[in-house]
Amino acid sequence: MGWHGKLINAICANRAKTAYARLWRVSISPLFLRLAIEEAVMQTFSMRKVRIFEHISLDGVIQTSGGPGEGGDFPYGDWTAPYRTPAGLAMILAASGERFDLLLGRRTYDMWSDYWPKAPKSPMADRLNAATKYVVTHRPESLAWGPFDGIGPDIVDGVRGLKATDGANLLLWGSSTLTSTLLEHGLADEVNLIVYPVLLGKGKRFFAAGTPPRALALDSSKALPSGVVINTYKAVGPLQSQDA
């Protein structure tokens, strides 16, 4: 390995100070140095992405059931059902990708584990069943739908560690609490909102009250004949606003 590769490895291993000191022992032009650092940064941040997916109403509700632990006073049942179409499923499959792992809250995991292992064979069922499920839970010994792994008590550190490992991107579905935590701490890279032409007025929201505001940048938007719109956003960071 030449000096270029050694420099990259040193920087990526958080040994930038050592790497910088060694630069003076060899003759390196500023251009080569800049390219080496840029490549090192790209490699450092070439990690697993957290991609959030949510079915959402026009007024921000993501709750689709009123079962145990989901707010028994939610009266609408699965309001997404009338809008399901083969075209919509195909777009969600394409957006999800061929291979991914899952990042799930315990309630979502329990609901999905009751259905997907026994679901009829389909591209979506095959992908979900094959994915490793990383579950936020205090009872990892009770997990059964695999492959799975429990995330420790520190969600932020646990997800940050997962992102730094090799593997497929992490898809998060369903958990408003987990979604808000990841956005607040800058751990979400992408937000995919499947927006339905309905106003519900009550139910769990996409963004939990009290979460610091965040900015997103629209990456793509695709509309279906049913009225459903799939919007993909890149996470930008804290909200930037002008003083009143």
CYANA upper distance limits for C-alpha pairs under 8 A (distance plus 0.5 A):
  1 MET  CA      5 GLY  CA      6.38
  1 MET  CA      6 LYS  CA      7.14
  2 GLY  CA      6 LYS  CA      6.87
  3 TRP  CA      7 LEU  CA      6.47
  4 HIS  CA      8 ILE  CA      6.88
  4 HIS  CA     36 ALA  CA      6.81
  5 GLY  CA      9 ASN  CA      6.74
  6 LYS  CA     10 ALA  CA      6.61
  7 LEU  CA     11 ILE  CA      6.73
  7 LEU  CA     19 ALA  CA      6.32
  7 LEU  CA     36 ALA  CA      7.67
  8 ILE  CA     12 CYS  CA      6.54
  8 ILE  CA     36 ALA  CA      6.90
  8 ILE  CA     37 ILE  CA      7.44
  8 ILE  CA     39 GLU  CA      7.65
  8 ILE  CA     40 ALA  CA      5.29
  9 ASN  CA     13 ALA  CA      6.54
  9 ASN  CA     40 ALA  CA      7.90
 10 ALA  CA     14 ASN  CA      7.03
 10 ALA  CA     15 ARG  CA      5.47
 10 ALA  CA     16 ALA  CA      6.60
 10 ALA  CA     18 THR  CA      7.99
 10 ALA  CA     19 ALA  CA      6.31
 11 ILE  CA     15 ARG  CA      5.71
 11 ILE  CA     16 ALA  CA      5.01
 11 ILE  CA     19 ALA  CA      7.15
 11 ILE  CA     37 ILE  CA      8.29
 11 ILE  CA     40 ALA  CA      6.85
 12 CYS  CA     16 ALA  CA      8.35
 12 CYS  CA     40 ALA  CA      6.54
 12 CYS  CA     41 VAL  CA      7.77
 12 CYS  CA     43 GLN  CA      7.69
 12 CYS  CA     44 THR  CA      5.88
 15 ARG  CA     19 ALA  CA      6.76
 16 ALA  CA     20 TYR  CA      6.43
 17 LYS  CA     21 ALA  CA      6.82
 18 THR  CA     22 ARG  CA      6.91
 19 ALA  CA     23 LEU  CA      7.04
 20 TYR  CA     24 TRP  CA      8.13
 21 ALA  CA     25 ARG  CA      8.39
 22 ARG  CA     26 VAL  CA      7.90
 23 LEU  CA     27 SER  CA      8.10
 23 LEU  CA     28 ILE  CA      7.63
 28 ILE  CA     32 PHE  CA      6.95
 28 ILE  CA     33 LEU  CA      7.10
 29 SER  CA     33 LEU  CA      6.83
 30 PRO  CA     34 ARG  CA      6.60
 31 LEU  CA     35 LEU  CA      6.71
 32 PHE  CA     36 ALA  CA      6.53
 33 LEU  CA     37 ILE  CA      6.72
 34 ARG  CA     38 GLU  CA      6.61
 35 LEU  CA     39 GLU  CA      6.61
 36 ALA  CA     40 ALA  CA      6.61
 37 ILE  CA     41 VAL  CA      6.63
 38 GLU  CA     42 MET  CA      6.74
 39 GLU  CA     43 GLN  CA      6.66
 40 ALA  CA     44 THR  CA      6.54
 41 VAL  CA     45 PHE  CA      6.71
 42 MET  CA     46 SER  CA      6.45
 47 MET  CA    163 LYS  CA      6.27
 47 MET  CA    164 ALA  CA      6.04
 47 MET  CA    165 THR  CA      7.44
 47 MET  CA    166 ASP  CA      7.55
 48 ARG  CA    162 LEU  CA      8.09
 48 ARG  CA    163 LYS  CA      5.18
 48 ARG  CA    164 ALA  CA      7.11
 48 ARG  CA    165 THR  CA      7.53
 48 ARG  CA    166 ASP  CA      7.40
 48 ARG  CA    167 GLY  CA      7.06
 48 ARG  CA    168 ALA  CA      6.83
 48 ARG  CA    169 ASN  CA      5.37
 48 ARG  CA    170 LEU  CA      7.34
 49 LYS  CA    163 LYS  CA      6.99
 49 LYS  CA    169 ASN  CA      5.46
 49 LYS  CA    170 LEU  CA      6.53
 49 LYS  CA    188 ALA  CA      7.82
 49 LYS  CA    189 ASP  CA      6.38
 49 LYS  CA    190 GLU  CA      8.29
 50 VAL  CA    163 LYS  CA      8.05
 50 VAL  CA    169 ASN  CA      6.71
 50 VAL  CA    170 LEU  CA      5.28
 50 VAL  CA    171 LEU  CA      6.46
 50 VAL  CA    172 LEU  CA      7.63
 50 VAL  CA    187 LEU  CA      7.40
 50 VAL  CA    188 ALA  CA      5.51
 50 VAL  CA    189 ASP  CA      5.90
 50 VAL  CA    190 GLU  CA      7.13
 51 ARG  CA    169 ASN  CA      7.81
 51 ARG  CA    170 LEU  CA      6.59
 51 ARG  CA    171 LEU  CA      5.38
 51 ARG  CA    172 LEU  CA      6.66
 51 ARG  CA    188 ALA  CA      6.87
 51 ARG  CA    189 ASP  CA      6.49
 51 ARG  CA    190 GLU  CA      5.24
 51 ARG  CA    191 VAL  CA      6.39
 51 ARG  CA    192 ASN  CA      7.80
 52 ILE  CA    171 LEU  CA      6.34
 52 ILE  CA    172 LEU  CA      5.24
 52 ILE  CA    173 TRP  CA      6.75
 52 ILE  CA    179 THR  CA      7.82
 52 ILE  CA    188 ALA  CA      7.62
 52 ILE  CA    190 GLU  CA      6.60
 52 ILE  CA    191 VAL  CA      5.18
 52 ILE  CA    192 ASN  CA      6.30
 53 PHE  CA    171 LEU  CA      7.52
 53 PHE  CA    172 LEU  CA      6.51
 53 PHE  CA    173 TRP  CA      5.69
 53 PHE  CA    174 GLY  CA      7.99
 53 PHE  CA    191 VAL  CA      6.70
 53 PHE  CA    192 ASN  CA      5.22
 53 PHE  CA    193 LEU  CA      6.46
 53 PHE  CA    194 ILE  CA      8.01
 54 GLU  CA     62 ILE  CA      7.21
 54 GLU  CA    173 TRP  CA      6.46
 54 GLU  CA    174 GLY  CA      6.67
 54 GLU  CA    192 ASN  CA      6.96
 54 GLU  CA    193 LEU  CA      5.66
 54 GLU  CA    194 ILE  CA      6.52
 54 GLU  CA    206 PHE  CA      8.34
 55 HIS  CA     62 ILE  CA      6.29
 55 HIS  CA     80 THR  CA      8.18
 55 HIS  CA    193 LEU  CA      6.68
 55 HIS  CA    194 ILE  CA      5.25
 55 HIS  CA    195 VAL  CA      6.72
 55 HIS  CA    196 TYR  CA      7.98
 56 ILE  CA     60 GLY  CA      6.22
 56 ILE  CA     61 VAL  CA      5.94
 56 ILE  CA     62 ILE  CA      5.17
 56 ILE  CA    193 LEU  CA      7.02
 56 ILE  CA    194 ILE  CA      6.43
 56 ILE  CA    195 VAL  CA      5.52
 56 ILE  CA    196 TYR  CA      6.73
 56 ILE  CA    206 PHE  CA      7.98
 57 SER  CA     61 VAL  CA      5.70
 57 SER  CA     62 ILE  CA      7.16
 57 SER  CA    195 VAL  CA      6.20
 57 SER  CA    196 TYR  CA      5.61
 57 SER  CA    197 PRO  CA      7.13
 57 SER  CA    198 VAL  CA      6.01
 57 SER  CA    199 LEU  CA      6.49
 57 SER  CA    200 LEU  CA      7.45
 58 LEU  CA    195 VAL  CA      6.96
 58 LEU  CA    196 TYR  CA      6.91
 58 LEU  CA    197 PRO  CA      6.70
 58 LEU  CA    198 VAL  CA      6.36
 58 LEU  CA    199 LEU  CA      6.14
 59 ASP  CA    198 VAL  CA      8.43
 59 ASP  CA    199 LEU  CA      6.21
 59 ASP  CA    200 LEU  CA      7.40
 59 ASP  CA    201 GLY  CA      7.51
 60 GLY  CA    205 ARG  CA      5.91
 60 GLY  CA    206 PHE  CA      6.29
 60 GLY  CA    207 PHE  CA      8.44
 61 VAL  CA    200 LEU  CA      7.52
 61 VAL  CA    201 GLY  CA      8.39
 61 VAL  CA    202 LYS  CA      7.58
 61 VAL  CA    203 GLY  CA      6.23
 61 VAL  CA    204 LYS  CA      6.06
 61 VAL  CA    205 ARG  CA      4.89
 61 VAL  CA    206 PHE  CA      6.63
 62 ILE  CA    174 GLY  CA      7.86
 62 ILE  CA    176 SER  CA      8.30
 62 ILE  CA    203 GLY  CA      7.80
 62 ILE  CA    204 LYS  CA      6.46
 62 ILE  CA    205 ARG  CA      6.11
 62 ILE  CA    206 PHE  CA      6.30
 63 GLN  CA     70 GLU  CA      8.25
 63 GLN  CA    203 GLY  CA      6.18
 63 GLN  CA    204 LYS  CA      5.70
 63 GLN  CA    205 ARG  CA      7.69
 64 THR  CA     76 TYR  CA      7.93
 64 THR  CA     77 GLY  CA      6.26
 64 THR  CA     78 ASP  CA      5.20
 64 THR  CA     79 TRP  CA      6.92
 64 THR  CA     80 THR  CA      8.05
 65 SER  CA     70 GLU  CA      7.23
 65 SER  CA     74 PHE  CA      7.35
 65 SER  CA     76 TYR  CA      7.79
 65 SER  CA     77 GLY  CA      5.40
 65 SER  CA     78 ASP  CA      6.39
 66 GLY  CA     70 GLU  CA      5.70
 66 GLY  CA     71 GLY  CA      5.79
 66 GLY  CA     72 GLY  CA      5.12
 66 GLY  CA     73 ASP  CA      7.00
 66 GLY  CA     74 PHE  CA      5.50
 66 GLY  CA     75 PRO  CA      7.50
 66 GLY  CA     77 GLY  CA      7.20
 67 GLY  CA     71 GLY  CA      7.27
 67 GLY  CA     72 GLY  CA      6.43
 68 PRO  CA     72 GLY  CA      7.24
 69 GLY  CA    107 ARG  CA      8.11
 71 GLY  CA    203 GLY  CA      8.33
 74 PHE  CA    202 LYS  CA      7.88
 74 PHE  CA    203 GLY  CA      6.72
 80 THR  CA     84 ARG  CA      7.28
 80 THR  CA    196 TYR  CA      7.77
 83 TYR  CA    196 TYR  CA      8.28
 83 TYR  CA    226 SER  CA      6.54
 83 TYR  CA    227 GLY  CA      8.44
 83 TYR  CA    228 VAL  CA      7.77
 84 ARG  CA     88 GLY  CA      6.92
 84 ARG  CA     89 LEU  CA      7.80
 85 THR  CA     89 LEU  CA      6.83
 85 THR  CA    226 SER  CA      8.35
 86 PRO  CA     90 ALA  CA      6.62
 87 ALA  CA     91 MET  CA      6.80
 87 ALA  CA    224 LEU  CA      8.06
 88 GLY  CA     92 ILE  CA      6.80
 88 GLY  CA    224 LEU  CA      7.48
 89 LEU  CA     93 LEU  CA      6.61
 90 ALA  CA     94 ALA  CA      6.64
 91 MET  CA     95 ALA  CA      6.60
 92 ILE  CA     96 SER  CA      6.54
 93 LEU  CA     97 GLY  CA      6.83
 93 LEU  CA     98 GLU  CA      8.31
 93 LEU  CA    123 PRO  CA      8.44
 93 LEU  CA    124 MET  CA      7.35
 94 ALA  CA     98 GLU  CA      8.16
 96 SER  CA    100 PHE  CA      7.99
 96 SER  CA    171 LEU  CA      8.23
 98 GLU  CA    127 ARG  CA      7.71
 99 ARG  CA    127 ARG  CA      7.25
 99 ARG  CA    131 ALA  CA      7.96
 99 ARG  CA    168 ALA  CA      7.04
 99 ARG  CA    169 ASN  CA      8.46
100 PHE  CA    127 ARG  CA      8.09
100 PHE  CA    131 ALA  CA      6.52
100 PHE  CA    168 ALA  CA      5.38
100 PHE  CA    169 ASN  CA      5.75
100 PHE  CA    170 LEU  CA      6.58
100 PHE  CA    171 LEU  CA      7.27
101 ASP  CA    131 ALA  CA      5.09
101 ASP  CA    132 THR  CA      5.46
101 ASP  CA    133 LYS  CA      6.69
101 ASP  CA    134 TYR  CA      8.17
101 ASP  CA    168 ALA  CA      6.40
101 ASP  CA    169 ASN  CA      6.60
101 ASP  CA    170 LEU  CA      5.40
101 ASP  CA    171 LEU  CA      6.67
102 LEU  CA    128 LEU  CA      8.34
102 LEU  CA    131 ALA  CA      6.80
102 LEU  CA    132 THR  CA      6.60
102 LEU  CA    133 LYS  CA      5.25
102 LEU  CA    134 TYR  CA      6.45
102 LEU  CA    170 LEU  CA      5.77
102 LEU  CA    171 LEU  CA      5.34
102 LEU  CA    172 LEU  CA      6.51
102 LEU  CA    173 TRP  CA      8.48
103 LEU  CA    133 LYS  CA      6.56
103 LEU  CA    134 TYR  CA      5.37
103 LEU  CA    135 VAL  CA      6.56
103 LEU  CA    136 VAL  CA      8.42
103 LEU  CA    170 LEU  CA      6.42
103 LEU  CA    171 LEU  CA      6.25
103 LEU  CA    172 LEU  CA      5.33
103 LEU  CA    173 TRP  CA      7.91
104 LEU  CA    108 THR  CA      6.71
104 LEU  CA    109 TYR  CA      6.38
104 LEU  CA    133 LYS  CA      7.43
104 LEU  CA    134 TYR  CA      6.71
104 LEU  CA    135 VAL  CA      5.46
104 LEU  CA    136 VAL  CA      6.90
104 LEU  CA    172 LEU  CA      6.45
104 LEU  CA    173 TRP  CA      7.09
104 LEU  CA    174 GLY  CA      8.08
104 LEU  CA    175 SER  CA      7.53
105 GLY  CA    109 TYR  CA      6.68
105 GLY  CA    135 VAL  CA      6.27
105 GLY  CA    136 VAL  CA      5.59
105 GLY  CA    137 THR  CA      7.68
105 GLY  CA    174 GLY  CA      8.25
105 GLY  CA    175 SER  CA      6.24
105 GLY  CA    178 LEU  CA      7.24
106 ARG  CA    110 ASP  CA      6.62
106 ARG  CA    135 VAL  CA      6.62
106 ARG  CA    136 VAL  CA      6.28
106 ARG  CA    137 THR  CA      6.13
107 ARG  CA    111 MET  CA      6.75
107 ARG  CA    175 SER  CA      8.49
108 THR  CA    112 TRP  CA      6.57
108 THR  CA    173 TRP  CA      8.25
108 THR  CA    174 GLY  CA      6.79
108 THR  CA    175 SER  CA      7.33
109 TYR  CA    113 SER  CA      6.39
109 TYR  CA    135 VAL  CA      7.59
110 ASP  CA    114 ASP  CA      6.94
111 MET  CA    115 TYR  CA      7.48
112 TRP  CA    116 TRP  CA      6.26
113 SER  CA    117 PRO  CA      6.85
113 SER  CA    144 ALA  CA      8.38
113 SER  CA    145 TRP  CA      6.23
114 ASP  CA    118 LYS  CA      8.21
115 TYR  CA    119 ALA  CA      6.42
116 TRP  CA    125 ALA  CA      6.63
116 TRP  CA    128 LEU  CA      7.96
116 TRP  CA    129 ASN  CA      7.39
117 PRO  CA    125 ALA  CA      8.28
117 PRO  CA    129 ASN  CA      6.98
117 PRO  CA    145 TRP  CA      7.78
119 ALA  CA    125 ALA  CA      7.17
120 PRO  CA    125 ALA  CA      7.86
121 LYS  CA    125 ALA  CA      6.55
121 LYS  CA    126 ASP  CA      7.11
122 SER  CA    126 ASP  CA      6.48
123 PRO  CA    127 ARG  CA      6.71
124 MET  CA    128 LEU  CA      6.64
125 ALA  CA    129 ASN  CA      6.46
126 ASP  CA    130 ALA  CA      6.56
127 ARG  CA    131 ALA  CA      6.58
129 ASN  CA    146 GLY  CA      7.87
129 ASN  CA    147 PRO  CA      8.47
130 ALA  CA    147 PRO  CA      7.73
131 ALA  CA    147 PRO  CA      7.37
132 THR  CA    146 GLY  CA      7.24
132 THR  CA    147 PRO  CA      5.35
132 THR  CA    148 PHE  CA      5.66
132 THR  CA    149 ASP  CA      7.85
133 LYS  CA    146 GLY  CA      7.27
133 LYS  CA    147 PRO  CA      6.73
133 LYS  CA    148 PHE  CA      4.93
133 LYS  CA    149 ASP  CA      6.73
134 TYR  CA    148 PHE  CA      6.30
134 TYR  CA    149 ASP  CA      5.46
134 TYR  CA    150 GLY  CA      6.14
134 TYR  CA    151 ILE  CA      6.77
135 VAL  CA    148 PHE  CA      7.79
135 VAL  CA    149 ASP  CA      6.82
135 VAL  CA    150 GLY  CA      5.40
135 VAL  CA    151 ILE  CA      6.22
136 VAL  CA    150 GLY  CA      6.58
136 VAL  CA    151 ILE  CA      5.57
136 VAL  CA    152 GLY  CA      7.68
136 VAL  CA    153 PRO  CA      8.36
136 VAL  CA    155 ILE  CA      7.69
137 THR  CA    150 GLY  CA      6.85
137 THR  CA    151 ILE  CA      7.23
137 THR  CA    152 GLY  CA      8.08
137 THR  CA    153 PRO  CA      8.28
138 HIS  CA    152 GLY  CA      8.29
138 HIS  CA    153 PRO  CA      7.66
139 ARG  CA    143 LEU  CA      7.98
140 PRO  CA    149 ASP  CA      7.97
140 PRO  CA    150 GLY  CA      5.88
143 LEU  CA    148 PHE  CA      7.96
144 ALA  CA    148 PHE  CA      8.41
151 ILE  CA    155 ILE  CA      7.26
151 ILE  CA    158 GLY  CA      6.31
151 ILE  CA    159 VAL  CA      8.16
152 GLY  CA    158 GLY  CA      6.60
153 PRO  CA    158 GLY  CA      8.43
154 ASP  CA    158 GLY  CA      6.45
155 ILE  CA    159 VAL  CA      6.54
156 VAL  CA    160 ARG  CA      6.56
156 VAL  CA    181 THR  CA      8.15
156 VAL  CA    182 LEU  CA      7.70
156 VAL  CA    185 HIS  CA      7.85
156 VAL  CA    187 LEU  CA      8.47
157 ASP  CA    161 GLY  CA      6.52
158 GLY  CA    162 LEU  CA      6.81
159 VAL  CA    163 LYS  CA      6.69
159 VAL  CA    187 LEU  CA      8.07
160 ARG  CA    164 ALA  CA      7.02
160 ARG  CA    187 LEU  CA      7.47
161 GLY  CA    165 THR  CA      7.26
172 LEU  CA    179 THR  CA      8.18
175 SER  CA    179 THR  CA      6.49
176 SER  CA    180 SER  CA      6.68
176 SER  CA    204 LYS  CA      7.72
176 SER  CA    205 ARG  CA      7.17
176 SER  CA    206 PHE  CA      5.88
176 SER  CA    207 PHE  CA      6.89
176 SER  CA    208 ALA  CA      7.04
177 THR  CA    181 THR  CA      6.84
177 THR  CA    207 PHE  CA      8.45
177 THR  CA    208 ALA  CA      7.06
178 LEU  CA    182 LEU  CA      6.72
179 THR  CA    183 LEU  CA      6.73
179 THR  CA    206 PHE  CA      8.00
179 THR  CA    207 PHE  CA      7.83
180 SER  CA    184 GLU  CA      6.48
180 SER  CA    206 PHE  CA      8.20
180 SER  CA    207 PHE  CA      6.13
180 SER  CA    208 ALA  CA      6.51
180 SER  CA    211 THR  CA      6.93
181 THR  CA    185 HIS  CA      6.83
181 THR  CA    211 THR  CA      8.33
182 LEU  CA    186 GLY  CA      6.62
182 LEU  CA    187 LEU  CA      5.41
182 LEU  CA    188 ALA  CA      6.02
183 LEU  CA    187 LEU  CA      6.50
183 LEU  CA    188 ALA  CA      5.90
183 LEU  CA    214 ARG  CA      7.82
183 LEU  CA    235 ALA  CA      8.50
184 GLU  CA    211 THR  CA      7.05
184 GLU  CA    212 PRO  CA      6.71
184 GLU  CA    213 PRO  CA      8.40
184 GLU  CA    214 ARG  CA      7.94
186 GLY  CA    235 ALA  CA      8.44
186 GLY  CA    237 GLY  CA      7.24
188 ALA  CA    235 ALA  CA      7.13
189 ASP  CA    234 LYS  CA      6.56
189 ASP  CA    235 ALA  CA      5.73
190 GLU  CA    232 THR  CA      7.61
190 GLU  CA    233 TYR  CA      6.15
190 GLU  CA    234 LYS  CA      5.07
190 GLU  CA    235 ALA  CA      6.03
191 VAL  CA    232 THR  CA      6.29
191 VAL  CA    233 TYR  CA      5.56
191 VAL  CA    234 LYS  CA      6.85
191 VAL  CA    235 ALA  CA      7.58
192 ASN  CA    230 ILE  CA      7.42
192 ASN  CA    231 ASN  CA      6.20
192 ASN  CA    232 THR  CA      4.96
192 ASN  CA    233 TYR  CA      6.81
193 LEU  CA    230 ILE  CA      6.26
193 LEU  CA    231 ASN  CA      5.75
193 LEU  CA    232 THR  CA      6.97
194 ILE  CA    228 VAL  CA      7.29
194 ILE  CA    229 VAL  CA      6.40
194 ILE  CA    230 ILE  CA      5.02
194 ILE  CA    231 ASN  CA      7.00
195 VAL  CA    228 VAL  CA      6.06
195 VAL  CA    229 VAL  CA      5.64
195 VAL  CA    230 ILE  CA      6.63
195 VAL  CA    231 ASN  CA      8.04
196 TYR  CA    227 GLY  CA      7.27
196 TYR  CA    228 VAL  CA      5.33
196 TYR  CA    229 VAL  CA      7.31
197 PRO  CA    227 GLY  CA      6.59
197 PRO  CA    228 VAL  CA      6.92
207 PHE  CA    211 THR  CA      7.55
212 PRO  CA    238 PRO  CA      8.14
213 PRO  CA    238 PRO  CA      6.74
213 PRO  CA    239 LEU  CA      6.09
214 ARG  CA    235 ALA  CA      8.48
214 ARG  CA    236 VAL  CA      7.97
214 ARG  CA    237 GLY  CA      6.14
214 ARG  CA    238 PRO  CA      4.97
214 ARG  CA    239 LEU  CA      5.17
215 ALA  CA    235 ALA  CA      7.13
215 ALA  CA    236 VAL  CA      5.86
215 ALA  CA    237 GLY  CA      5.94
215 ALA  CA    238 PRO  CA      6.20
215 ALA  CA    239 LEU  CA      5.29
215 ALA  CA    240 GLN  CA      7.88
216 LEU  CA    233 TYR  CA      6.31
216 LEU  CA    234 LYS  CA      6.13
216 LEU  CA    235 ALA  CA      5.29
216 LEU  CA    236 VAL  CA      5.63
216 LEU  CA    237 GLY  CA      7.77
217 ALA  CA    233 TYR  CA      5.70
217 ALA  CA    234 LYS  CA      5.64
217 ALA  CA    235 ALA  CA      7.02
217 ALA  CA    236 VAL  CA      6.92
218 LEU  CA    231 ASN  CA      7.79
218 LEU  CA    232 THR  CA      6.60
218 LEU  CA    233 TYR  CA      4.90
218 LEU  CA    234 LYS  CA      6.96
219 ASP  CA    231 ASN  CA      8.19
219 ASP  CA    232 THR  CA      5.92
219 ASP  CA    233 TYR  CA      5.59
219 ASP  CA    234 LYS  CA      6.88
220 SER  CA    231 ASN  CA      6.40
220 SER  CA    232 THR  CA      5.71
220 SER  CA    233 TYR  CA      7.61
221 SER  CA    229 VAL  CA      7.39
221 SER  CA    230 ILE  CA      6.19
221 SER  CA    231 ASN  CA      4.95
221 SER  CA    232 THR  CA      6.83
222 LYS  CA    229 VAL  CA      6.14
222 LYS  CA    230 ILE  CA      5.72
222 LYS  CA    231 ASN  CA      7.04
223 ALA  CA    227 GLY  CA      7.24
223 ALA  CA    228 VAL  CA      6.53
223 ALA  CA    229 VAL  CA      4.84
223 ALA  CA    230 ILE  CA      6.88
224 LEU  CA    228 VAL  CA      5.90
224 LEU  CA    229 VAL  CA      6.64
